[in-house]
Amino acid sequence: MKFKFEKLHVWKLSMDLGEDINNLIKSFPIEERYNLNSQLLRATDSVALNISEGSIGQ
C-alpha cells in the first residue's frame, strides 16, 4: 500500500538528502562521528517525517 506522501516530490528529495548525509558522515573524522553524526541523522530524518506527517491532513 502506498501512502500519499510517497508521491510528493519534496518527500523524495528529503529521502535523497538523508542518503547524501549518510554518505557524507562516513567521511567525518572519527572524533566528530558520534556527536555531529547523531545530530545530522536526526535532523534529516525529521525533515522526511515532518513532510509525511503534514500530508495526513490533505
Secondary structure as UniProt FT lines:
FT   HELIX           4..7
FT   HELIX           9..25
FT   TURN            26..27
FT   HELIX           30..32
FT   TURN            33..34
FT   HELIX           35..54
FT   TURN            55..57
//
